[in-house]
């Protein structure tokens, strides 16, 4: 069995970094505490993070941790996009409309009692993306509704707050990690 002992590994070409397959090269994160409302079927940007991969062969692990409150007969839909292209999530099949593609989270309260809409649904998911670039790449988390809901959905806060202790706000985070291949 051979062993390699080193104190320092220095990159051969300045600015390229040292690539060890399977290891994290860099991590970038954005956290938002903004209390955001969204209504309608158009996607609203919630938070975004930009990473510049060191290698075109790297994978990017995208993780979204978000708190959403939605109370209506339609669902809150959370998606993720790289640039203008939606990534990850569910696929379209014959049972659903094309607007339901790439959904990361489909959040819907079980009650339509708007006076008691204090719950925030936490959701977390990761997706391993292959952007195939060394250019700055932006990942954006979006939210919309599945139809013409009568109540707006909320990120980081409940639909109904009323200054109640049990209606506390939360934060949401998007994290991207470059993984060497």
N, C-alpha and C positions, 0 to 999 in steps of 0.2 A: 504494500500500500504506500502510495506517495503522498506527501504533505507539502503544501506550499505555505511558507511563512512570509508575511509582508507587513510592513508598518504603514505604508502609503501606496496607493495606486494613483498614478498621475495620467491624465488623458494624453494621448499621443498628439492630437490636433486640438489646439485651444478652442473652446466653445462647443466641442462635440460631446463632451461628457464621456463617462465610462459606462458602457452598456453591459449589464449582467442579466441575461434572460430570466424573466419571472420576477424580477425585483421592481419595486416602486422607484421611479426616477424623480417624480415631483408630484405634489398635491396642492391643489388650489381650491379654496372654499369661499362661498358667499353665504352670509346669514342675513335674514331680513326679519325685522320685528314690525314692519309696516302692516297696518290693519287694512287689507285690501278687499274691496267688494268687486264682484263681477256678475254681469247679467247678460243674457242673450247667448247665441251660439257662436259668436266670434271669440277666438282665443285672446285672452288678456295675459300679457307677460307679468309673471309674479317675481321671478328672480333669475339672474343670469351670472355665469362665471366664464372667464376666458382662460384658456391654456394654450401654450405654444409647445407642441410636442418636439422633443429632441430628435426623434427618429420617425420616419414615415411608416415604419413597421410596428411601431408601438400600438398597444391597445389602450383605450381610455375607459376606466371604470367610472361610470356616472352613478352617483347615489343621490336620491332626493328623499328628504325627510320633511314632511309638510303637515300642517294642521289645517283642516278644512271643515267648515260648518255649512250645511246646506239643508234647507227644509222646504220642500215643495214636491209637487207631483213629477218633477223632472230631476235628473241627477246632475251633480257637479262632476265635470270631467277634467282630470289633470293629465297633461301630456308633457313630453320633453322633446326639444328639437335641437339639432346641431345645425347652426346657421339657420336656413329656412326649411330644412328637411326634418320632419318628425321621425323619431327613432324609438325602438322598443315598443312595448305595449302590445295590446291585442291586435289580431288581424281581422280583416273584414271577411265575413262569411255570408251565406245567403239569408241568414236570419236578421242581419243588421244593416242599417244604412251606412254609406261610405263615411259619413261624418263621425262614426264611432270607431274609426281605425286609430291605431297607435295609442290607445288609452292606457295610461299607467294606473290610474285610480278612478273608480266610478263610485262616487260617494252620495248617499241619499239617506236622509233621516227616515226612521220608521214611523214618525208621527207627523201630522200636518197641523198640530196645535202650535201656532206661532208664538203663543204667550209662554211657552216652555222650551224654546229652542236654545238651550244653554250649552249643549254638548259640542265639543270640537272633536272631529275624528282624526286621529293621528294615522299617517300613512308613510311607509318607508319601502323603497325598492332600489335595486341596483341593476345596471345594464352595462355589459361589456361591449364597447363600441370600437369600430375600426375606421378611424377617419382618413387614414392613408395620406397624411400631410405633415409638413413641418411648419405650416403657417398657423398664425393665431386662429384658434377655433373657439367659438362661443356656444355654450350649451345654455338653453333657456327653458325654464319650467313655466308652463302656461296653464290657465284655467278657463273653463267656459261652462255653459249649461247645455244639456242635451235637447232642450226645447224652450219654448216661450214661458219660462217659469214666472210666477207672480212675485216671488221673493228673490232677492239677490243672494248669491252665495258669498261666503266670506273666507278669507285666508287669515290665519293667526288670531281670529276672534270668533265668538259665537254669533249666530244670527241675531239673537236677543241678548243684550248686555244688562240693561237696567241697573247698573252699578252694584250688581250682586257679586259676592265673593266667589261663588261657584261659576261665575261667567268670566273667569280670568282669561287673559290673552296668552298666546304661546309664540314661539319663533319657528321659522322654517329655514332649512339649510339645503344647499346644493353643493356637492363635493365631487371634484374630478381628480382622478389619480392616473398618471401615466405609468404604464407597466411595460417594461422592456420585453421584447420578443426575440 
